[in-house]
Amino acid sequence: MIRFASLAVCLLLFPLIPVAHHAVGGNYEAGTVVEVEGEVTGVLWRNPHVQVSMRVTGPDGTAQDWDMATTSLSNIRRWQMDPNFIAVGETIRVAGNPALRGEHGIYIRNVLTTRGEEVLLGPNIEPRWSNRIVEMADSRRLGQGDPSAPELGIFRIWSTPDNIPMLIPRNFGRIAENRSKLTPSARQAVDAFVWERDNPLRNCQAKGMPTIMEAPYPFELRRDGGDIIWHNEEYDTVRRIHMSPDAAATGQPESLLGYSVGYWENDRTLVVTTTKMGWGHFDGLGVPLTGDTVMLERFTLSPLGDRLDYTATFTDPAIFTEPVTLAKHWVWYPDAMVETYDCTRAAED
């Protein structure tokens, strides 16, 4: 049956949680939470979101089928959590954000298992029912890197801490401070954007530059001859940074990831200029991008090698009234791996 504080439908304010995948914010109501209890009828462990089906029996004895989603399989792996907390045939309780469209949908944040353990599926989530908590490993929850191998330099696998904001603020073009940095035509594009119609991320459509740089999944920086490869787990993205002094974007075609040329400013800072970005989106939520946009990136390694600081500055007179600079950082976990993403298409993405 559906369980709430008073055994009736209840909508509660939910803690503010960074949304790692734009499809979540577009399909679920982040400001409220519902609880549901029922029998698991199906589980699909997949990217970009694990899918859970549940049969819920209401107070009148009528059974209803609920379709639910939660974080990606990649996130569960990188949080070092055992995915066996949900199995077909078990009766579990879940809490999460209700679907914006459709009556029986939830984005799951909390799971109470048949063993009485409560699984927290994300950062900054408070337990609701149990003191037997299953959550991400302490190193992931605290977002602290390992300083034990400074000799590795920049060439290693980097991870996004779960306790930092997204690189590109959600709804960038609808925040007054950021909106003032957009040209009138760019603001018009934002106002005309309709998620259900214009979402560029549905059905495993790969992200382009620059939005792929905010991907929360591990990535590797490695040498490939004289160039540098940036390989991110999300959508199995491989980006080449051309390091030859003769490398130039002149005559290059536009592409999803653009054309990147880099150089070393010193032994700890890699500077990269990317142009020819043909994805057409700055944030995937209405702010456009043109092939003339110039993106200047700086990757700066900490002295101990446990942190990689990153800034990206964008200039394009057709989109921005002034240069826009965004920042984030990554940390080094020795056990992190870049896995196969293997995105599976689904209508709700």
Secondary structure by P-SEA (a helix, b strand, c coil): cccccccccccccccccccccaaaaacccccbbbbbbbccccccccccbbbbbbbbbccccbbbbbbbccccaaaaaaaccccccccccccbbbbbbccccccbbbbcccccccccbbbbccccccccccccccccccccccccccccccccccccbbbbbccccccccccccccaaaaaaccaaaaaaaaaccccccccccccccccccccccccbbbbbbbcccbbbbbbccccbbbbbbccccccccccccccccbbbbbbccccbbbbbbccccccccccccccccccbbbbbbbbbcccccbbbbbbbbbbccccccbbbbbcbbbbbcccccccccccccccc
